[in-house]
């Protein structure tokens, strides 16, 4: 008697979907590397879009703050319950914005108070020792990024919904690499092209190339791809590797030494 194993079919469909998705991402990344190799000056259309985008971003972020206010309250209570009622809920860092201006970027605090303040987490040898229990969940789901909605609506609007993720003020290597493509002509974003194409798995030059591609294509279409692609990336936790750059570097070195 023939028995149809639905679980096996489900696994095959899932694997097929994953392979197809990764192949599409690979093609886009390869195209990005071939297509972008030099500094790009924004066109007049792109400058006009930059102004309109700021208004749209403010409307989206304002709605997000209103709709997600229950989530803000729940996360605040969870952080307080774990670390005490006097513990700070938010964490801020000096980041680089448009035209290399500096601003304070806000997040829900996901690490202990004794964690290094101005070092990117992906450069930690063992970031797990600093991440709190609540923080681990927040980082995996990217909920720690929600306070950046305030950065979008605050006076000066230093952040947008989509754009290159803002570098720390002392990430000189990343800033220099981005300068090759003219990245700082646009605002940084809550999410971006590099975020949905690898995030912590990317090396600095690869990340800058992807952002250079974003800049060259800067407009409504690529922003929509970033926006909707973010939901899929968050659901799948794509590219989230604590200590990612260090781990990836070590893996590459191990392969080369074999």
VENDACOR-V757349 format. One record per pair of residues at least 12 apart in sequence whose ideal C-beta (glycine too) atoms are under 6 Angstrom apart, sorted by sequence separation. I is the first residue (numbers start at 1). J is the second residue. If there is no record, write none. Layout:
i,j
I,J
I,J
This chain:
i,j
92,104
93,105
76,89
194,207
197,210
92,106
115,130
90,106
91,107
194,210
193,210
194,211
91,109
112,130
111,130
164,183
111,131
88,109
193,214
166,188
163,186
111,135
163,187
164,188
110,135
163,188
163,189
160,187
162,189
165,192
177,204
110,138
164,192
177,205
183,211
110,139
159,188
160,189
161,190
162,191
163,192
108,138
174,204
178,208
173,204
177,208
181,212
183,215
75,108
193,226
196,229
110,144
181,215
192,226
196,230
191,226
108,144
107,144
196,233
201,239
108,147
191,230
200,239
107,147
199,239
106,147
198,239
200,241
148,190
106,150
200,244
105,151
164,211
82,132
82,134
118,170
79,134
103,158
78,134
90,147
97,158
105,166
162,223
162,226
162,227
102,169
96,166
95,166
96,167
96,169
94,169
122,200
65,149
100,184
64,149
99,184
61,149
98,187
61,152
62,153
97,188
61,153
142,234
57,152
58,153
140,237
60,161
54,157
57,160
57,161
127,242
127,243
124,243
122,244
123,245
122,245
40,182
39,182
42,185
29,197
49,219
46,218
36,209
40,215
33,209
36,212
40,216
32,209
36,213
32,210
36,216
32,213
